[in-house]
Amino acid sequence: MRVAMTLSLPRQPSSVTRARQVLTTLLNLTDAAEDSRGHLAVLITEACANAVVHADPDSTVDITIIIENDVCLLEVGNRGRAPDGAGLDAELPAPLTVGGRGLPLIAALADTAAFVAGPPDQVLLRITKHLTEVRTAPVR
């Protein structure tokens, strides 16, 4: 099965919730296990929240979701710049009550995550996550 959707949402906090709801709806069409669904909810939430906070003021948050076979690809883009010195290999800040947890969480939960080249003045974060299938009980 292949499911794909592209969204262009306004740069506002409510777009984070909308993106997560769309992803959840698409995942409901699959046999993805609950742990994969939970990880993907965190991944899209953190990626979109970062885009809302760090994008240029008049930018949109552009999201592509592709679910194909057992892999989910998320791309979250906006006009702005990739973070300097706060890449995906950054450690969690201490204490955990301060900001800066998004990219380390993404790195920990994704199978792959990287800022990839896009048009000039565009930031594009590409995330992949393998879906584990729901295990069904044997029929007796």
C-alpha positions in Angstrom: 0.0 0.0 0.0 1.1 3.5 -0.7 -0.4 6.6 0.9 0.9 10.1 0.3 -0.1 13.6 1.2 1.4 17.1 1.0 0.3 19.9 3.2 1.2 23.6 3.3 0.1 25.0 6.7 0.4 28.5 8.2 3.3 29.2 10.5 1.3 29.0 13.7 1.1 26.7 16.7 -2.2 25.1 15.7 -0.5 23.7 12.6 1.5 21.3 14.7 -1.7 19.7 16.0 -3.2 19.6 12.4 -0.1 17.9 11.0 -0.2 15.3 13.8 -3.9 14.6 13.2 -3.4 14.1 9.5 -0.5 11.7 10.1 -2.6 9.8 12.6 -5.5 9.5 10.1 -3.1 8.2 7.4 -1.6 5.7 9.8 -5.1 4.4 10.6 -5.1 3.1 7.1 -2.1 0.8 7.9 -1.3 -2.1 10.2 1.4 0.0 11.9 2.0 -1.0 15.6 1.2 1.4 18.4 4.8 2.0 19.2 5.5 3.1 15.6 2.5 5.3 15.7 3.6 6.9 18.9 7.1 7.5 17.7 5.8 9.1 14.5 3.4 11.4 16.5 6.4 12.7 18.5 8.5 13.0 15.3 6.0 15.1 13.4 5.2 17.2 16.5 8.8 18.1 17.1 9.7 18.7 13.5 6.6 20.9 12.9 7.1 22.8 16.2 10.7 23.6 15.2 9.5 24.8 11.9 6.9 27.0 13.5 9.4 28.5 16.0 12.4 28.9 13.7 10.9 29.7 10.3 11.0 33.1 8.7 7.9 35.1 9.8 6.1 34.9 6.5 7.0 31.2 5.8 4.6 28.3 5.6 5.3 24.9 7.1 5.4 22.4 4.2 4.8 18.8 5.0 5.0 15.7 2.9 3.9 12.3 4.4 4.5 9.1 2.4 3.7 5.7 3.8 4.8 2.9 1.5 4.9 -0.7 2.6 6.6 -0.7 5.9 8.2 2.8 5.8 7.0 6.2 6.7 8.8 9.2 5.2 8.2 12.7 6.7 9.5 15.9 5.2 9.0 19.1 7.0 10.2 22.3 5.3 10.0 26.0 5.7 11.8 29.2 4.7 14.7 29.8 7.0 18.1 28.3 7.9 19.1 25.0 9.4 20.3 25.4 13.0 23.9 26.1 13.5 25.7 23.8 16.0 22.4 22.2 17.1 22.3 19.3 14.7 20.7 16.0 15.0 23.7 14.7 17.0 23.2 17.2 19.8 22.7 15.9 23.3 19.6 16.6 25.4 20.0 19.8 27.3 20.1 19.8 31.1 17.8 20.4 32.8 15.1 18.9 30.6 12.8 21.9 31.3 14.7 24.1 28.8 14.2 24.1 25.1 16.3 22.3 22.6 15.0 18.8 23.0 13.4 18.5 19.6 16.3 17.5 17.4 17.8 15.0 19.9 14.3 13.4 20.2 14.0 13.2 16.5 17.4 11.6 16.2 16.6 9.1 18.9 13.2 8.0 17.5 13.8 8.1 13.8 15.5 5.4 11.7 17.1 8.2 9.7 16.8 12.0 10.0 18.8 14.7 8.2 18.6 18.2 6.9 18.7 17.8 3.1 19.4 20.2 0.3 16.4 22.1 -1.0 15.8 25.4 -2.7 17.9 28.4 -1.5 16.7 29.8 1.8 14.7 26.6 2.5 15.2 24.2 5.4 14.0 20.6 4.7 14.2 17.9 7.4 13.7 14.4 6.1 12.8 11.7 8.5 12.2 8.0 7.9 10.7 5.4 10.3 10.1 1.7 9.7 6.7 0.6 10.7 6.4 -2.5 12.8 3.3 -4.5 11.9 0.6 -5.2 14.4 0.8 -8.7 15.7 -2.5 -10.4 15.7 -3.4 -13.3 17.9 -3.8 -16.7 16.2 -7.3 -17.6 15.3 -8.5 -20.7 17.2 
